[in-house]
């Protein structure tokens, strides 16, 4: 598996293993162990997923050295602000059983729909993350679900430019303005829900194209992300699918098929908009 290089020089494996909606307990432990046994070296979790302890157990029981694993987590919305973010990081590190993270993200931006001082809230959260970064407790810091106007307000006063923006991204949900903004500034786009939380798997267009390559729709979506220089984070708890989702380096989608996928109308999105969420 190849790596992408983040804007601070840190290398990040180009496919990650997502753990959103993975139940806490043995399910999460075994899924992480399975992923690492199959060759994944990039694990993505978050405090709000409620499974950090189990993800940490899976890592510990895998036998893979910590230094070989790129581990990401995120600070949740209720913990925004300078002091709360520092405490949230400490709890996440404790729950995961690690003394550093490779990447830490602001999970969702504070927005004008909920806060008059949304810019200040995001800046204070970011200041805490910059502090943790300077202390060496995080190798890279970034954001999730930020749109260009959120990033503009954050970067205006930032000492460290975000290394990553993790957004909902899959066929039928491309967010071209946000992607173009980030790629122009060296901010790596990561794709959460690259399979549309499974909704892409029954799409007739994708089924037809995937059949041409002798691949699954999931593999097609993951490969499509990679060919757009986007880092996909597929999630599964089924061992055969965990393995299959990493088998995407032995084919290339043609320019014509990429264009067909890119031209798909909006479909399969979660409907979650960063400026309209109420959580």
C-alpha positions as CSV (number, residue, x, y, z in Angstrom):
1,X,0.0,0.0,0.0
2,X,1.3,3.4,-0.9
3,X,1.4,6.5,1.4
4,X,0.2,10.0,0.9
5,X,2.5,12.8,2.3
6,X,0.7,15.3,4.5
7,X,1.6,19.0,4.4
8,X,3.9,18.6,7.4
9,X,5.8,15.7,5.8
10,X,4.1,12.9,7.8
11,X,3.3,9.8,5.7
12,X,-0.3,8.4,5.9
13,X,-1.4,5.1,4.4
14,X,-3.6,5.8,1.5
15,X,-6.5,3.5,2.6
16,X,-7.8,3.6,6.2
17,X,-10.0,1.2,8.2
18,X,-13.1,3.0,9.4
19,X,-14.8,2.1,12.7
20,X,-17.9,4.4,12.6
21,X,-21.0,2.4,13.6
22,X,-18.8,-0.6,14.6
23,X,-20.3,-1.8,17.9
24,X,-18.2,-1.6,21.0
25,X,-16.9,-4.8,22.5
26,X,-15.6,-8.0,20.8
27,X,-17.0,-6.9,17.4
28,X,-14.8,-3.9,17.3
29,X,-11.8,-5.7,18.7
30,X,-12.0,-8.5,16.2
31,X,-12.6,-6.1,13.3
32,X,-9.5,-4.1,14.1
33,X,-7.4,-7.3,14.6
34,X,-8.7,-8.6,11.3
35,X,-7.9,-5.4,9.4
36,X,-4.4,-5.3,10.7
37,X,-3.8,-8.9,9.9
38,X,-4.9,-8.2,6.3
39,X,-2.4,-5.4,5.9
40,X,-4.3,-2.2,6.9
41,X,-2.0,0.2,8.8
42,X,-4.3,3.1,9.2
43,X,-7.2,2.9,11.8
44,X,-9.8,5.7,12.1
45,X,-12.0,6.1,15.1
46,X,-13.6,8.9,17.2
47,X,-14.6,9.6,20.8
48,X,-18.3,9.7,19.8
49,X,-18.2,6.3,18.2
50,X,-18.0,4.9,21.7
51,X,-15.6,2.2,20.7
52,X,-12.1,3.6,21.4
53,X,-11.4,1.1,24.2
54,X,-12.2,-1.8,22.0
55,X,-10.2,-0.3,19.0
56,X,-7.3,0.1,21.4
57,X,-7.6,-3.5,22.5
58,X,-7.7,-4.7,18.9
59,X,-4.5,-2.8,18.2
60,X,-2.8,-4.1,21.3
61,X,-3.8,-7.7,20.5
62,X,-2.9,-7.6,16.9
63,X,0.8,-7.9,17.5
64,X,1.5,-5.1,15.1
65,X,3.9,-2.6,16.6
66,X,2.3,0.8,17.5
67,X,4.9,2.6,15.4
68,X,3.7,0.8,12.3
69,X,0.0,1.9,12.8
70,X,-1.4,5.3,11.8
71,X,-4.1,6.0,14.4
72,X,-6.7,8.8,14.1
73,X,-9.4,10.0,16.5
74,X,-11.6,13.1,16.8
75,X,-12.7,15.6,19.4
76,X,-16.5,15.6,19.7
77,X,-18.8,18.7,19.5
78,X,-19.6,18.8,23.3
79,X,-15.8,19.1,24.0
80,X,-15.0,22.0,21.8
81,X,-12.9,24.9,23.3
82,X,-9.4,25.0,24.5
83,X,-9.5,23.4,28.0
84,X,-12.2,20.8,27.0
85,X,-10.2,19.7,23.9
86,X,-7.1,19.1,26.0
87,X,-9.1,16.9,28.4
88,X,-10.9,15.2,25.5
89,X,-7.5,14.2,24.0
90,X,-6.3,12.8,27.3
91,X,-9.4,10.7,27.6
92,X,-9.1,9.4,24.0
93,X,-5.4,8.5,24.5
94,X,-6.2,6.7,27.7
95,X,-9.2,4.8,26.2
96,X,-7.1,3.8,23.2
97,X,-4.2,2.8,25.5
98,X,-1.7,5.0,23.6
99,X,0.6,7.9,24.5
100,X,0.2,9.7,21.1
101,X,-2.0,9.9,18.1
102,X,-0.9,10.2,14.5
103,X,-3.9,12.4,13.6
104,X,-6.5,14.3,15.7
105,X,-9.4,16.0,14.0
106,X,-12.1,18.5,15.0
107,X,-15.1,16.2,14.3
108,X,-17.6,19.0,13.1
109,X,-17.2,22.7,12.9
110,X,-19.1,25.0,15.2
111,X,-21.4,26.8,12.9
112,X,-23.5,30.0,12.7
113,X,-26.7,28.1,12.9
114,X,-25.9,27.2,16.5
115,X,-23.4,29.8,17.8
116,X,-23.0,33.5,17.3
117,X,-19.3,33.1,18.2
118,X,-18.7,30.0,16.1
119,X,-15.5,31.3,14.7
120,X,-14.0,31.8,18.2
121,X,-15.1,28.3,19.3
122,X,-13.4,26.7,16.4
123,X,-10.3,28.8,16.9
124,X,-10.1,27.9,20.6
125,X,-10.4,24.3,19.8
126,X,-7.7,24.6,17.1
127,X,-5.4,26.4,19.5
128,X,-5.6,23.4,21.9
129,X,-4.8,21.0,19.0
130,X,-1.9,23.2,18.0
131,X,-0.6,23.0,21.6
132,X,-0.9,19.1,21.5
133,X,0.9,19.1,18.2
134,X,3.8,21.2,19.4
135,X,4.0,19.0,22.5
136,X,4.5,16.0,20.3
137,X,1.3,14.2,21.4
138,X,-0.1,14.4,17.9
139,X,1.9,13.9,14.7
140,X,-0.7,15.8,12.5
141,X,-3.8,17.8,13.2
142,X,-6.8,18.4,11.0
143,X,-10.6,18.9,10.7
144,X,-13.6,17.0,9.6
145,X,-16.7,18.2,7.8
146,X,-15.3,21.7,7.3
147,X,-16.4,23.7,4.3
148,X,-14.4,26.5,2.7
149,X,-15.9,29.2,4.9
150,X,-15.2,27.3,8.0
151,X,-11.6,26.8,6.9
152,X,-11.1,30.4,5.9
153,X,-12.1,31.6,9.4
154,X,-9.9,29.0,11.0
155,X,-6.8,29.4,8.9
156,X,-6.9,33.2,9.2
157,X,-5.6,33.0,12.8
158,X,-4.0,29.5,12.7
159,X,-0.3,28.9,13.3
160,X,-0.6,25.4,11.8
161,X,-2.6,24.7,8.6
162,X,-4.9,21.7,8.9
163,X,-3.2,18.6,7.4
164,X,-6.5,16.8,6.7
165,X,-10.2,17.5,6.1
166,X,-12.3,14.3,6.4
167,X,-15.6,14.7,4.6
168,X,-18.5,12.7,3.3
169,X,-17.3,11.6,-0.1
170,X,-18.5,8.9,-2.5
171,X,-20.1,8.6,-6.0
172,X,-23.1,10.9,-6.0
173,X,-21.7,13.0,-3.1
174,X,-18.4,14.7,-4.3
175,X,-18.4,18.1,-2.6
176,X,-16.3,19.6,-5.4
177,X,-15.9,23.1,-3.9
178,X,-14.5,21.7,-0.7
179,X,-12.3,19.2,-2.4
180,X,-10.9,21.9,-4.8
181,X,-10.3,24.3,-1.9
182,X,-8.4,21.8,0.1
183,X,-6.4,20.3,-2.7
184,X,-5.3,23.8,-3.7
185,X,-3.9,24.3,-0.2
186,X,-2.3,21.0,0.4
187,X,-5.0,19.7,2.8
188,X,-5.5,16.0,2.3
189,X,-9.1,15.0,1.7
190,X,-10.3,11.8,3.5
191,X,-13.5,10.2,2.6
192,X,-15.8,9.0,5.3
193,X,-18.6,6.7,4.1
194,X,-16.9,6.1,0.8
195,X,-19.5,3.4,0.1
196,X,-22.4,5.7,1.0
197,X,-22.9,3.6,4.2
198,X,-23.6,0.7,1.9
199,X,-26.1,2.6,-0.3
200,X,-23.7,2.6,-3.3
201,X,-23.6,-1.2,-3.4
202,X,-27.0,-1.5,-5.2
203,X,-26.5,1.4,-7.6
204,X,-27.0,0.0,-11.2
205,X,-24.4,2.3,-12.8
206,X,-21.8,1.3,-10.3
207,X,-22.7,-2.4,-10.6
208,X,-22.4,-2.2,-14.3
209,X,-19.0,-0.5,-14.3
210,X,-17.6,-2.8,-11.5
211,X,-18.5,-5.9,-13.5
212,X,-16.3,-4.7,-16.3
213,X,-13.3,-4.9,-14.0
214,X,-14.3,-8.1,-12.2
215,X,-14.5,-6.1,-9.0
216,X,-17.1,-5.4,-6.4
217,X,-18.9,-2.1,-6.2
218,X,-17.1,-1.4,-2.9
219,X,-13.7,-2.0,-4.6
220,X,-14.8,0.3,-7.4
221,X,-15.8,3.1,-5.0
222,X,-12.5,2.8,-3.1
223,X,-10.4,2.8,-6.2
224,X,-12.4,5.8,-7.6
225,X,-11.5,7.8,-4.4
226,X,-7.8,6.9,-4.8
227,X,-7.8,8.0,-8.4
228,X,-9.1,11.4,-7.2
229,X,-6.3,11.6,-4.7
230,X,-8.8,11.2,-1.9
231,X,-8.1,8.8,1.0
232,X,-11.0,6.4,1.6
233,X,-12.0,5.0,5.0
234,X,-14.1,1.9,4.2
235,X,-15.7,0.2,7.2
236,X,-16.8,-3.4,7.6
237,X,-17.0,-6.0,10.4
238,X,-17.2,-8.9,7.9
239,X,-13.7,-10.5,7.5
240,X,-14.1,-11.3,3.8
241,X,-15.2,-7.7,3.0
242,X,-12.5,-6.2,5.2
243,X,-9.9,-8.1,3.1
244,X,-11.7,-7.3,-0.2
245,X,-11.8,-3.6,0.5
246,X,-8.0,-3.5,0.5
247,X,-7.6,-5.4,-2.8
248,X,-7.8,-2.3,-5.0
249,X,-4.3,-1.9,-6.3
250,X,-4.5,-4.3,-9.1
251,X,-6.7,-2.4,-11.5
252,X,-7.2,1.1,-12.8
253,X,-10.6,2.7,-13.7
254,X,-10.5,4.1,-17.2
255,X,-10.9,7.9,-17.8
256,X,-14.3,7.2,-19.5
257,X,-15.6,5.2,-16.5
258,X,-14.2,7.8,-14.0
259,X,-16.2,10.5,-16.0
260,X,-19.3,8.4,-15.8
261,X,-19.0,8.0,-12.1
262,X,-18.2,11.7,-11.6
263,X,-21.3,12.6,-13.6
264,X,-23.7,10.7,-11.3
265,X,-26.5,12.8,-9.8
266,X,-26.6,13.3,-6.0
267,X,-27.5,10.0,-4.3
268,X,-26.7,8.0,-1.2
269,X,-25.7,10.9,1.0
270,X,-26.4,11.1,4.7
271,X,-28.1,14.5,4.4
272,X,-25.9,15.9,7.2
273,X,-24.8,19.4,6.4
274,X,-22.2,21.1,8.6
275,X,-24.2,24.3,8.9
276,X,-27.5,22.6,9.7
277,X,-26.7,19.8,12.1
278,X,-28.2,20.1,15.6
279,X,-25.8,18.0,17.6
